[in-house]
Amino acid sequence: MSGFLHNSLLIAPILLVVSLVNAQGASAIPADMQTTQSPAKEGVVAQTDNQAVLTAPIGVSSSDQSQQFNDRSSKNLNSVMSQVTSVSQLSDVQPTDWAFQALQSLVERYGCIAGYPNGSFQGNRAMTRYEFAAGLNACLNRVNELIATSTADLVTKEDLETLRKLQEEFADGLVEIRGRIDGLEARNANLENQQFSTTTKLNAEIIFSVGSVFGGDRALDSDRWRRIEAAPAGTARETARANEYTASGGRRLQDNAIFSDRIRLNLISSFTGKDQLFTRLEANNTTAFSGAVTGTNMTRVSWDGNNDNNIVLGKLYYRFPVGDKINVIVDAIGGEFYDNFNTVNPLLSSTPIGSLSRFGRFSPIYRASNTGSASNTGSGVSAIFKLSNAITLSGGYLARRANDPSAGAGLFDGSYGALAQLAFQPNQNLTFALSYAHSYFTGGNNDVSVSGAYGSAFANTPFGAGVATSANHYGIETSYRFNPQLVLSGWVGYSQAIAEVSFGANVNRGDKANIWNWAVTLALPDLGKKGNLGGLIFGQPPKVTSNDFGPAVLTATSNLREDSDISFHLEGLYRYQVNNNISITPGLIVIFNPEQNSNNDTIYTGVVRTTFRF
């Protein structure tokens, strides 16, 4: 027997052990890898509430790659292999490969190794136990054939004796390995029998928050301040002020500290590896810092929405690709444009780990439909079309109460929002988007919300809460990553609201109101530690700059629903990443001139958000 064959036989048991272990590992990969992650929005290092995970709507996610790997493996197993007589016939095998000599011996000396029809060996591909068994059987058959034909120069009695000794020497090890593999197979079978689903993955997001507002008095709108200032100075004016505060819900801020929570359980299913069925169960008891608490929506945090911790179906959608360039999202309930499209504020748009305030997440244009998770609103369809590697066109339609068949409701007869966006991303650092949205609100069921419920009261309902209103919204959004530790983003938005009906003496059909907002955000990822985030947000919440609302003859005390001054939003936050699953984010939100009126006291919102994600 040649020295090479002897050496090969010496390492044969070791190669057998490694092959069996690799085969077992390969068989465990697909089940774990085929879970589909929540899609993310296009943009720079994008984050979303749904734990998107891709940074663009069209592309190959980790789950897609896993599926493609499994598909390739299945095709390879089913392919007819072609016999080769020389290792040089295998196109992907080089003399420098570590197993070249072993492979050369098996091909040229024993003739028991075949290649794939395309002339490759694919030596780096994971091997299944079936493939190993087939290869081993082919080589053993070849050895038996050589023995039967008395090919003494290839296999001698000495070779067989050496093989017998090696089998005896490694017998205990092989028995131990067999026992381990049997144990792993039993555990794997038990997991498969007890797992929740072969197609569904569960993840959760829990927010604990402690917060409070503080400052002076609650905010009043500009019409109330005009009536106060029209009263004679002194006692009469103080009486007028007291009356306006009483009528609006009280003078002092409700500044008691609160502890609250929001819980989301997400079931993410995939049936093809490229699609996604998303189901969310949600509970929340976080009181909004607005209305009777502060007198303004400007002080709200991003996760508020008190339903007394009752569990509700928060969101249900199905996302699937059409070809290689289009992704379609069908929202059954809980649809939101800001979850479906790129909001161009990559590091601060996510509720659990981004901005603390409602205003600081993204432009109000993405709330044009006035729908949201856990509100039993928001049904429709959205699509994302990848025109090129740098340009994406997005569009969608969401009805507020699509499940209501009554007049002024339903899929097409009630309140709705439609949005179109053209996003440019010429490189990984820069994103620029142009957005347009159209809204229609019937005026019933508190549907009117022109500015996303975080500007002034007039910006949200420019003609009153019960007046049918439409609006055209225009937005420019941009984000630039100067380096991995500095991302600057911002937006400018303009809305023109239109009264769709006449109402009383103050509203005529066709009346218009002009509304502006803007913001600049600064994100500092990995500040102080990898995974941490520092953030600064400064901007002007939506403000009504002009409005046709009002009587034909104006007086000093006439209601105009027009803001007098400018509010400024300033927010600072620091997210400390405790580990992969827990983060703690303290922060402060400061509103100067709340409700766009300088007579109001500055209001502060202090909050600590702790997020658990698993």
C-alpha positions as CSV (number, residue, x, y, z in Angstrom):
1,M,0.0,0.0,0.0
2,S,1.3,3.5,-0.9
3,G,2.2,5.9,1.8
4,F,-0.4,8.3,0.6
5,L,-3.2,5.8,1.0
6,H,-1.9,4.8,4.4
7,N,-2.0,8.5,5.5
8,S,-5.5,8.9,4.0
9,L,-6.7,6.0,5.9
10,L,-5.2,7.4,9.1
11,I,-7.2,10.6,8.8
12,A,-10.4,8.9,7.4
13,P,-12.1,8.5,10.9
14,I,-11.4,12.2,11.7
15,L,-12.8,13.3,8.3
16,L,-15.8,11.1,9.0
17,V,-16.4,12.8,12.4
18,V,-16.1,16.3,10.8
19,S,-18.4,15.4,8.0
20,L,-21.0,14.1,10.3
21,V,-20.8,17.1,12.5
22,N,-21.0,19.5,9.5
23,A,-23.9,17.5,8.1
24,Q,-25.8,17.8,11.4
25,G,-25.1,21.6,11.5
26,A,-26.2,22.1,8.0
27,S,-29.5,20.4,8.6
28,A,-30.2,22.7,11.5
29,I,-29.6,26.0,9.6
30,P,-32.6,26.4,7.4
31,A,-35.3,26.2,10.2
32,D,-33.6,29.0,12.1
33,M,-32.8,31.2,9.1
34,Q,-36.1,31.2,7.3
35,T,-37.8,33.5,9.8
36,T,-38.6,36.7,8.2
37,Q,-37.6,40.0,9.8
38,S,-39.8,43.1,9.8
39,P,-39.1,45.2,6.7
40,A,-37.4,48.5,7.2
41,K,-37.8,51.6,5.3
42,E,-35.5,52.8,2.6
43,G,-32.8,55.3,3.8
44,V,-29.6,55.5,5.8
45,V,-29.4,53.0,8.6
46,A,-33.1,53.0,8.7
47,Q,-35.1,51.9,11.8
48,T,-38.8,51.3,12.2
49,D,-41.3,50.2,14.7
50,N,-41.7,47.0,13.0
51,Q,-38.1,46.2,13.3
52,A,-37.5,46.5,9.7
53,V,-34.6,45.1,9.0
54,L,-34.0,46.0,5.4
55,T,-32.9,49.3,4.5
56,A,-34.8,49.3,1.2
57,P,-38.2,47.9,0.3
58,I,-36.7,45.9,-2.7
59,G,-33.7,43.8,-2.1
60,V,-32.6,40.5,-0.7
61,S,-33.0,40.2,3.1
62,S,-31.2,37.7,5.3
63,S,-34.3,35.5,5.2
64,D,-34.4,35.7,1.4
65,Q,-30.7,34.7,1.2
66,S,-31.5,31.7,3.4
67,Q,-34.4,30.7,1.2
68,Q,-32.2,31.0,-1.9
69,F,-29.5,28.9,-0.3
70,N,-32.0,26.2,0.5
71,D,-33.4,26.4,-3.0
72,R,-29.9,26.0,-4.5
73,S,-29.2,23.1,-2.2
74,S,-32.4,21.3,-3.2
75,K,-31.6,21.9,-6.9
76,N,-28.0,20.6,-6.4
77,L,-29.3,17.4,-4.7
78,N,-31.7,16.7,-7.5
79,S,-29.1,17.4,-10.3
80,V,-27.6,14.5,-12.2
81,M,-23.8,14.4,-11.3
82,S,-21.3,13.6,-14.0
83,Q,-18.3,11.2,-13.4
84,V,-14.8,12.7,-13.8
85,T,-11.6,10.8,-14.3
86,S,-9.2,13.6,-13.4
87,V,-9.3,16.2,-10.7
88,S,-8.3,18.8,-13.3
89,Q,-11.8,18.4,-14.8
90,L,-13.3,20.1,-11.8
91,S,-13.3,23.8,-12.6
92,D,-13.4,25.1,-9.0
93,V,-10.7,22.8,-7.5
94,Q,-7.1,24.2,-7.4
95,P,-3.8,22.6,-6.4
96,T,-3.6,25.1,-3.5
97,D,-6.8,23.8,-1.9
98,W,-6.1,22.1,1.4
99,A,-7.9,18.9,0.4
100,F,-6.6,18.7,-3.2
101,Q,-4.5,15.6,-2.7
102,A,-7.3,13.7,-0.9
103,L,-9.8,14.7,-3.7
104,Q,-7.2,13.7,-6.4
105,S,-6.8,10.3,-4.9
106,L,-10.6,9.7,-4.6
107,V,-11.1,10.8,-8.2
108,E,-8.1,9.4,-10.1
109,R,-7.2,6.4,-8.0
110,Y,-10.6,5.1,-6.9
111,G,-13.0,6.8,-9.3
112,C,-15.7,7.3,-6.7
113,I,-16.2,11.0,-6.7
114,A,-18.5,12.8,-9.3
115,G,-18.8,16.4,-10.2
116,Y,-21.8,18.6,-11.0
117,P,-23.1,18.9,-14.6
118,N,-21.5,22.3,-14.9
119,G,-18.1,20.9,-14.2
120,S,-17.8,22.1,-10.6
121,F,-17.2,20.3,-7.3
122,Q,-18.6,23.0,-5.0
123,G,-16.3,22.0,-2.1
124,N,-17.4,24.8,0.1
125,R,-21.1,24.1,0.0
126,A,-22.6,22.6,3.2
127,M,-23.1,18.8,2.8
128,T,-26.2,17.0,3.9
129,R,-26.1,13.6,5.6
130,Y,-27.7,12.1,2.5
131,E,-24.9,13.3,0.3
132,F,-22.3,12.0,2.7
133,A,-24.0,8.6,2.8
134,A,-24.1,8.5,-1.0
135,G,-20.4,9.4,-1.4
136,L,-19.3,7.0,1.3
137,N,-21.4,4.2,-0.3
138,A,-19.9,4.9,-3.7
139,C,-16.3,4.7,-2.4
140,L,-17.0,1.4,-0.4
141,N,-18.6,-0.1,-3.5
142,R,-15.5,0.8,-5.5
143,V,-13.2,-0.7,-2.8
144,N,-15.3,-3.9,-2.9
145,E,-15.1,-3.9,-6.7
146,L,-11.3,-3.6,-6.6
147,I,-11.0,-6.4,-4.1
148,A,-13.2,-8.7,-6.2
149,T,-11.1,-8.0,-9.3
150,S,-7.9,-8.6,-7.4
151,T,-6.5,-5.2,-8.2
152,A,-3.6,-5.8,-5.8
153,D,-1.7,-2.8,-6.7
154,L,-4.5,-0.5,-5.5
155,V,-5.9,-2.3,-2.5
156,T,-3.8,-4.9,-0.6
157,K,-4.5,-7.2,2.3
158,E,-2.2,-4.9,4.3
159,D,-4.5,-1.9,3.5
160,L,-7.5,-3.8,4.7
161,E,-5.7,-4.8,7.9
162,T,-4.7,-1.2,8.5
163,L,-8.3,-0.2,7.9
164,R,-9.5,-2.8,10.4
165,K,-7.1,-1.5,13.0
166,L,-8.2,2.0,12.5
167,Q,-11.8,1.0,12.9
168,E,-11.0,-0.7,16.2
169,E,-8.9,2.3,17.4
170,F,-11.6,4.8,16.7
171,A,-14.6,2.6,17.6
172,D,-15.2,4.3,21.0
173,G,-15.1,7.7,19.5
174,L,-17.5,6.8,16.7
175,V,-19.9,5.3,19.2
176,E,-19.7,8.5,21.3
177,I,-20.3,10.7,18.2
178,R,-23.2,8.5,17.1
179,G,-24.7,8.9,20.6
180,R,-24.3,12.7,20.4
181,I,-25.9,12.8,17.0
182,D,-28.8,10.7,18.1
183,G,-29.3,13.1,21.0
184,L,-29.3,16.1,18.8
185,E,-31.8,14.5,16.4
186,A,-34.1,13.7,19.3
187,R,-33.8,17.3,20.6
188,N,-34.4,18.7,17.1
189,A,-37.5,16.4,16.7
190,N,-38.8,17.6,20.1
191,L,-38.3,21.2,19.1
192,E,-40.1,20.7,15.8
193,N,-43.0,19.0,17.6
194,Q,-43.3,21.8,20.2
195,Q,-42.6,24.9,18.2
196,F,-45.3,27.5,17.8
197,S,-45.2,27.4,14.0
198,T,-42.8,26.5,11.1
199,T,-43.7,29.7,9.3
200,T,-44.2,32.3,12.2
201,K,-41.8,34.1,14.4
202,L,-42.8,36.0,17.6
203,N,-41.1,39.2,18.8
204,A,-42.1,41.7,21.4
205,E,-41.5,45.3,22.3
206,I,-42.3,46.7,25.7
207,I,-41.9,50.3,26.9
208,F,-41.9,51.4,30.5
209,S,-42.0,55.2,30.9
210,V,-41.8,57.6,33.8
211,G,-42.6,61.2,33.0
212,S,-44.1,64.5,33.9
213,V,-44.7,68.0,32.6
214,F,-43.7,71.1,34.5
215,G,-43.7,74.9,34.0
216,G,-46.3,77.5,34.6
217,D,-49.9,77.6,33.3
218,R,-51.6,75.5,30.6
219,A,-51.4,76.8,27.1
220,L,-54.3,78.8,25.5
221,D,-54.9,79.3,21.8
222,S,-54.4,82.7,20.1
223,D,-58.2,83.4,19.9
224,R,-58.5,83.1,23.6
225,W,-55.5,85.4,24.1
226,R,-57.1,88.0,21.7
227,R,-60.2,88.0,23.9
228,I,-58.1,88.4,27.1
229,E,-56.1,91.2,25.7
230,A,-59.2,93.0,24.4
231,A,-60.4,93.4,28.0
232,P,-59.4,96.5,29.9
233,A,-56.1,96.1,31.8
234,G,-56.4,95.3,35.5
235,T,-59.2,93.3,37.2
236,A,-61.3,92.9,34.0
237,R,-58.4,91.4,32.2
238,E,-57.6,89.0,35.0
239,T,-61.3,88.0,35.1
240,A,-61.2,87.4,31.4
241,R,-58.1,85.3,31.7
242,A,-59.6,83.2,34.5
243,N,-62.8,82.7,32.4
244,E,-60.8,81.5,29.4
245,Y,-58.7,79.1,31.5
246,T,-61.9,77.7,33.1
247,A,-63.6,77.2,29.7
248,S,-60.5,75.4,28.4
249,G,-60.1,73.0,31.2
250,G,-58.2,74.7,34.0
251,R,-55.3,77.0,34.5
252,R,-52.5,74.9,36.1
253,L,-50.6,72.1,34.4
254,Q,-51.4,68.6,35.5
255,D,-47.9,68.0,36.6
256,N,-48.0,64.8,38.6
257,A,-45.4,62.2,37.5
258,I,-46.8,59.2,35.8
259,F,-45.6,55.6,35.3
260,S,-47.0,53.9,32.2
261,D,-46.4,51.1,29.7
262,R,-47.0,50.1,26.1
263,I,-46.8,46.4,25.0
264,R,-46.6,45.1,21.5
265,L,-46.5,41.4,20.5
266,N,-45.7,40.9,16.8
267,L,-46.4,37.7,14.9
268,I,-44.4,37.6,11.7
269,S,-45.1,34.9,9.2
270,S,-43.6,34.1,5.8
271,F,-44.9,31.5,3.3
272,T,-42.4,32.0,0.4
273,G,-39.4,33.5,2.2
274,K,-40.0,36.9,0.5
275,D,-43.5,37.7,1.7
276,Q,-44.6,38.8,5.2
277,L,-47.9,38.5,7.1
278,F,-47.7,40.8,10.1
279,T,-50.0,40.6,13.1
280,R,-49.7,42.8,16.1
281,L,-51.4,42.6,19.5
282,E,-51.1,45.8,21.6
283,A,-51.9,47.3,25.0
284,N,-51.2,50.8,26.3
285,N,-52.0,53.0,29.3
286,T,-49.9,56.0,28.5
287,T,-51.9,59.3,28.9
288,A,-51.2,61.9,26.3
289,F,-49.5,65.1,27.6
290,S,-52.1,67.3,25.9
291,G,-55.6,68.6,26.3
292,A,-56.4,68.9,30.0
293,V,-52.8,68.2,31.0
294,T,-51.0,70.9,29.1
295,G,-53.5,72.6,26.7
296,T,-51.4,71.7,23.6
297,N,-50.5,68.7,21.5
298,M,-46.9,69.9,21.2
299,T,-45.9,68.2,24.5
300,R,-46.9,64.7,23.5
301,V,-44.6,61.7,23.6
302,S,-44.3,59.3,20.7
303,W,-45.9,56.2,22.3
304,D,-48.9,57.7,24.1
305,G,-52.4,56.3,23.5
306,N,-54.3,55.2,26.6
307,N,-56.7,52.2,26.2
308,D,-56.4,51.1,29.8
309,N,-54.1,48.3,28.8
310,N,-56.9,46.4,27.0
311,I,-55.4,44.0,24.4
312,V,-56.4,45.0,20.9
313,L,-55.5,44.0,17.4
314,G,-53.1,46.9,16.6
315,K,-52.0,46.1,13.1
316,L,-52.5,43.5,10.4
317,Y,-50.9,43.7,7.0
318,Y,-49.5,41.4,4.2
319,R,-46.4,42.5,2.3
320,F,-45.3,40.8,-0.9
321,P,-43.0,41.4,-3.9
322,V,-44.2,41.8,-7.5
323,G,-41.2,41.0,-9.6
324,D,-37.8,42.3,-8.6
325,K,-38.7,46.0,-8.3
326,I,-42.1,46.3,-6.6
327,N,-43.2,45.7,-3.1
328,V,-46.9,45.8,-2.2
329,I,-48.3,46.3,1.3
330,V,-52.0,45.5,1.9
331,D,-53.1,47.0,5.3
332,A,-56.1,45.3,6.8
333,I,-56.1,47.5,9.9
334,G,-53.6,49.8,11.6
335,G,-52.1,51.1,8.4
336,E,-49.7,54.0,8.6
337,F,-47.7,55.7,5.8
338,Y,-44.8,56.2,8.2
339,D,-44.4,52.4,8.6
340,N,-44.7,51.7,4.9
341,F,-42.4,54.4,3.4
342,N,-39.1,56.0,4.1
343,T,-39.5,59.0,6.5
344,V,-35.9,60.2,5.9
345,N,-35.1,60.5,9.6
346,P,-33.3,57.2,10.0
347,L,-32.1,57.2,13.6
348,L,-34.9,59.1,15.3
349,S,-38.1,57.9,13.6
350,S,-38.6,54.8,15.7
351,T,-40.8,55.0,18.7
352,P,-39.1,52.5,21.0
353,I,-35.5,53.7,20.3
354,G,-35.7,57.0,18.5
355,S,-37.3,60.4,19.4
356,L,-39.1,60.8,22.7
357,S,-41.6,63.3,21.2
358,R,-44.3,62.8,18.7
359,F,-43.1,65.8,16.7
360,G,-39.4,64.7,16.5
361,R,-40.0,61.5,14.6
362,F,-40.8,62.7,11.1
363,S,-42.7,65.3,9.1
364,P,-46.5,65.4,9.7
365,I,-47.1,64.7,6.0
366,Y,-46.7,60.9,6.9
367,R,-49.8,61.2,9.1
368,A,-52.0,62.5,6.3
369,S,-54.5,59.6,6.7
370,N,-55.0,60.2,10.5
371,T,-54.7,56.4,11.0
372,G,-52.5,54.4,13.3
373,S,-51.8,51.2,15.2
374,A,-54.3,50.2,17.9
375,S,-56.9,52.8,16.8
376,N,-59.0,50.4,14.7
377,T,-58.4,52.6,11.7
378,G,-56.2,52.5,8.6
379,S,-57.0,50.1,5.7
380,G,-55.7,50.2,2.2
381,V,-52.8,49.5,-0.1
382,S,-49.3,50.9,-0.6
383,A,-46.6,50.1,-3.2
384,I,-42.9,50.8,-3.4
385,F,-41.4,50.8,-6.9
386,K,-37.6,50.8,-7.2
387,L,-37.0,52.7,-10.4
388,S,-33.2,52.3,-10.0
389,N,-30.6,51.7,-7.4
390,A,-30.8,55.4,-6.4
391,I,-34.5,56.3,-7.0
392,T,-37.6,54.9,-5.4
393,L,-41.2,55.9,-6.1
394,S,-43.7,55.1,-3.3
395,G,-47.5,55.6,-3.2
396,G,-50.4,54.6,-1.1
397,Y,-54.1,55.0,-0.1
398,L,-55.4,54.5,3.4
399,A,-59.1,54.8,4.4
400,R,-59.8,55.7,8.1
401,R,-62.9,53.5,8.7
402,A,-63.0,51.1,5.8
403,N,-65.0,48.5,7.8
404,D,-68.0,50.9,8.3
405,P,-70.6,50.6,5.5
406,S,-72.6,53.6,6.6
407,A,-72.9,56.8,4.6
408,G,-69.7,58.9,4.7
409,A,-67.6,56.0,5.7
410,G,-66.3,52.8,4.0
411,L,-63.3,52.3,1.8
412,F,-64.0,55.1,-0.6
413,D,-66.8,57.3,0.9
414,G,-65.2,58.4,4.2
415,S,-62.1,60.0,5.5
416,Y,-58.9,58.9,3.8
417,G,-55.3,59.9,3.0
418,A,-53.2,59.4,-0.2
419,L,-49.5,59.9,-0.4
420,A,-46.9,59.8,-3.1
421,Q,-43.1,60.2,-2.6
422,L,-40.1,60.2,-4.8
423,A,-36.9,59.4,-2.9
424,F,-33.3,59.8,-4.1
425,Q,-30.4,58.0,-2.5
426,P,-27.4,58.5,-4.8
427,N,-25.1,57.0,-2.1
428,Q,-25.3,55.5,1.3
429,N,-24.8,58.8,3.0
430,L,-27.4,61.1,1.3
431,T,-31.2,60.7,1.1
432,F,-33.5,63.3,-0.4
433,A,-37.3,63.0,-0.8
434,L,-40.1,65.0,-2.3
435,S,-43.6,64.1,-0.9
436,Y,-47.2,65.0,-1.7
437,A,-50.3,63.9,0.2
438,H,-54.0,64.6,-0.1
439,S,-56.4,64.2,2.8
440,Y,-60.1,64.3,3.2
441,F,-61.8,64.3,6.6
442,T,-65.6,64.0,7.0
443,G,-65.8,66.0,10.2
444,G,-67.4,63.1,12.1
445,N,-65.9,60.8,14.8
446,N,-63.0,63.2,15.5
447,D,-61.6,62.5,12.1
448,V,-60.2,65.9,11.3
449,S,-56.4,66.0,11.9
450,V,-54.7,68.1,9.2
451,S,-51.3,68.3,10.9
452,G,-50.8,65.0,12.7
453,A,-52.0,66.2,16.1
454,Y,-48.7,67.7,17.2
455,G,-49.0,71.3,16.1
456,S,-51.3,74.0,17.3
457,A,-55.0,73.3,17.8
458,F,-55.7,75.5,14.8
459,A,-53.2,73.7,12.6
460,N,-54.9,70.4,13.4
461,T,-58.6,71.6,12.9
462,P,-58.3,74.9,11.0
463,F,-62.1,75.3,10.5
464,G,-63.2,73.3,13.6
465,A,-63.4,69.7,14.6
466,G,-66.8,69.1,13.0
467,V,-66.2,70.7,9.6
468,A,-65.5,68.5,6.6
469,T,-62.0,69.4,5.5
470,S,-59.6,68.4,2.7
471,A,-55.9,69.3,2.6
472,N,-53.0,69.2,0.1
473,H,-49.6,68.6,1.8
474,Y,-46.2,69.2,0.3
475,G,-42.9,68.1,1.9
476,I,-39.2,68.1,1.4
477,E,-37.2,65.7,3.5
478,T,-33.4,65.1,3.6
479,S,-30.8,63.2,5.6
480,Y,-27.0,63.2,5.4
481,R,-24.5,61.0,7.2
482,F,-21.3,63.0,7.6
483,N,-19.6,60.1,9.2
484,P,-20.8,56.9,11.1
485,Q,-21.1,59.0,14.3
486,L,-23.0,62.1,12.9
487,V,-26.3,62.1,10.9
488,L,-28.1,65.4,10.2
489,S,-31.7,65.2,9.0
490,G,-34.6,67.6,8.5
491,W,-37.8,68.6,6.7
492,V,-40.0,71.4,5.6
493,G,-43.7,71.0,5.2
494,Y,-46.5,73.1,3.8
495,S,-50.3,72.3,3.9
496,Q,-53.2,74.1,2.5
497,A,-56.5,73.1,4.2
498,I,-59.8,73.7,2.4
499,A,-63.3,73.8,4.0
500,E,-65.5,71.4,2.1
501,V,-68.8,72.7,3.5
502,S,-70.2,76.0,4.9
503,F,-70.7,76.0,8.6
504,G,-72.3,78.8,10.7
505,A,-71.2,82.4,10.2
506,N,-67.5,81.7,10.2
507,V,-66.9,79.0,7.6
508,N,-67.7,79.3,3.9
509,R,-67.2,76.4,1.6
510,G,-63.8,76.9,-0.2
511,D,-62.2,78.8,2.7
512,K,-58.5,78.1,2.9
513,A,-55.9,77.9,5.7
514,N,-52.1,77.8,5.1
515,I,-50.0,75.8,7.5
516,W,-46.2,75.5,7.8
517,N,-43.8,73.4,9.8
518,W,-40.1,72.5,9.8
519,A,-37.4,70.7,11.9
520,V,-33.7,69.8,12.0
521,T,-32.5,66.7,13.8
522,L,-29.0,65.7,14.8
523,A,-28.3,62.0,15.7
524,L,-25.0,60.9,17.2
525,P,-24.9,57.1,17.1
526,D,-22.5,55.1,19.3
527,L,-22.0,58.1,21.5
528,G,-20.0,56.9,24.5
529,K,-20.5,53.3,23.7
530,K,-21.5,51.1,20.7
531,G,-25.3,51.0,20.4
532,N,-25.9,54.3,22.3
533,L,-27.5,57.3,20.6
534,G,-27.5,61.0,21.4
535,G,-30.1,63.2,19.7
536,L,-31.1,66.8,19.4
537,I,-34.3,68.1,17.7
538,F,-35.2,71.7,17.0
539,G,-38.1,72.9,14.9
540,Q,-41.4,74.7,14.5
541,P,-44.5,72.5,15.0
542,P,-47.3,73.1,12.5
543,K,-48.6,76.7,12.5
544,V,-51.5,78.4,10.8
545,T,-50.0,81.4,9.1
546,S,-53.3,82.6,7.4
547,N,-56.9,81.5,7.5
548,D,-60.1,82.6,5.8
549,F,-62.1,81.5,8.8
550,G,-64.1,84.2,10.6
551,P,-67.2,86.4,10.2
552,A,-67.7,88.9,7.4
553,V,-67.1,91.8,9.8
554,L,-64.1,91.2,12.1
555,T,-63.8,92.6,15.6
556,A,-61.1,92.6,18.2
557,T,-62.6,89.4,19.8
558,S,-63.5,87.6,16.6
559,N,-62.4,84.0,16.3
560,L,-59.8,83.8,13.5
561,R,-58.3,80.3,14.1
562,E,-55.0,81.8,13.1
563,D,-51.8,81.6,15.2
564,S,-50.2,84.8,16.4
565,D,-46.6,83.9,17.2
566,I,-44.1,81.0,16.6
567,S,-43.6,78.0,18.8
568,F,-40.2,76.3,19.0
569,H,-39.6,72.7,19.9
570,L,-36.3,71.8,21.5
571,E,-35.5,68.2,22.5
572,G,-32.5,66.4,23.8
573,L,-32.2,62.7,24.5
574,Y,-29.6,60.1,25.2
575,R,-30.2,56.4,24.7
576,Y,-28.1,54.1,26.7
577,Q,-27.9,50.5,25.3
578,V,-27.7,48.2,28.3
579,N,-27.5,45.1,26.1
580,N,-29.0,43.8,22.9
581,N,-32.5,43.7,24.4
582,I,-32.7,46.6,26.8
583,S,-32.2,50.4,26.4
584,I,-32.8,53.3,28.7
585,T,-33.5,56.8,27.2
586,P,-33.8,59.9,29.4
587,G,-34.7,63.2,27.7
588,L,-36.2,66.6,28.0
589,I,-38.7,68.3,25.6
590,V,-39.0,72.1,25.8
591,I,-41.8,74.0,24.1
592,F,-41.3,77.7,23.8
593,N,-44.4,79.8,23.1
594,P,-46.8,76.8,23.2
595,E,-49.8,77.0,20.9
596,Q,-47.9,79.5,18.7
597,N,-48.5,82.3,21.3
598,S,-45.8,84.1,23.3
599,N,-48.3,84.8,26.2
600,N,-48.1,81.1,27.2
601,D,-45.5,79.9,29.6
602,T,-42.7,77.6,28.5
603,I,-43.7,74.0,29.1
604,Y,-41.2,71.2,29.8
605,T,-41.7,67.5,29.4
606,G,-39.2,65.2,31.2
607,V,-39.3,61.5,30.6
608,V,-37.3,58.3,31.0
609,R,-38.2,55.5,28.5
610,T,-37.0,52.0,29.1
611,T,-37.4,49.7,26.1
612,F,-37.3,45.9,26.1
613,R,-37.1,44.2,22.7
614,F,-36.9,40.4,22.2
